[in-house]
Amino acid sequence: MQAQTKHKLYKWVLFLVMLLIAFVVAFPFAWMVMSSFKRADEFYALRPTFLPEHFMMDNFTELFEKWSFLTYYKNSIIVTVV
């Protein structure tokens, strides 16, 4: 093999390895975001799906109304800065 061909092959292998690493790192975050739009019974199903059957925003409404998320977030920022 010529040096130029080896260099191209090395670049492609490196690209594929980096693409695999990016997928492994990004998939849990994407799963978390998609799960936030699911109902609880769909979230705990024995055969999980990546996309929710019905997108719902009720989880976010509960987060801000019932759990005072903004207060907890503000306190975390204050503790981090101090």
C-alpha positions in Angstrom: 0.0 0.0 0.0 1.1 3.5 -0.7 1.6 5.9 2.2 -1.2 8.1 0.9 -3.7 5.2 0.9 -2.7 4.2 4.4 -3.2 7.8 5.5 -6.7 7.9 4.0 -7.6 4.5 5.6 -6.3 5.8 9.0 -8.5 8.9 8.7 -11.6 6.8 7.9 -11.0 4.4 10.8 -10.4 7.4 13.2 -13.6 9.0 11.9 -15.6 5.9 12.5 -14.2 5.4 16.0 -15.0 9.0 16.9 -18.5 8.7 15.4 -19.1 5.6 17.6 -17.8 7.4 20.7 -20.1 10.4 19.9 -23.1 8.1 19.6 -22.3 6.3 22.9 -22.0 9.7 24.7 -25.0 11.3 23.1 -27.5 8.4 23.3 -28.1 8.6 27.1 -28.8 12.3 26.9 -31.2 11.8 24.0 -32.9 8.9 25.9 -33.4 11.2 28.9 -34.9 14.0 26.8 -37.3 11.6 25.0 -38.3 10.0 28.3 -39.3 13.3 29.8 -42.1 13.5 27.2 -43.5 10.0 28.2 -46.3 9.0 30.6 -45.1 7.1 33.7 -46.6 3.8 32.6 -44.8 4.1 29.2 -41.6 5.1 31.0 -41.6 1.9 33.2 -42.8 -0.4 30.4 -41.0 -3.8 30.1 -40.3 -3.1 26.4 -39.2 0.5 26.3 -39.3 2.5 23.1 -37.1 5.5 22.2 -39.9 7.7 21.0 -43.0 8.3 23.2 -46.4 7.1 21.8 -47.9 10.5 22.7 -45.8 13.6 23.4 -47.0 15.3 26.6 -45.8 18.3 28.6 -47.4 17.4 31.9 -44.1 16.3 33.4 -42.7 19.8 32.8 -45.8 21.5 34.2 -45.5 19.4 37.4 -41.8 20.1 37.6 -42.4 23.9 37.7 -45.7 24.0 39.7 -45.4 21.2 42.2 -41.7 20.9 42.8 -40.5 24.5 42.7 -37.7 23.6 40.3 -36.6 27.2 39.7 -36.0 27.7 43.5 -33.8 24.6 43.6 -32.0 25.7 40.5 -31.4 29.2 41.9 -30.1 27.7 45.2 -27.7 25.5 43.2 -26.3 28.4 41.3 -25.8 30.4 44.5 -23.9 27.5 46.2 -21.8 27.0 43.0 -20.9 30.7 42.8 -20.1 31.1 46.4 
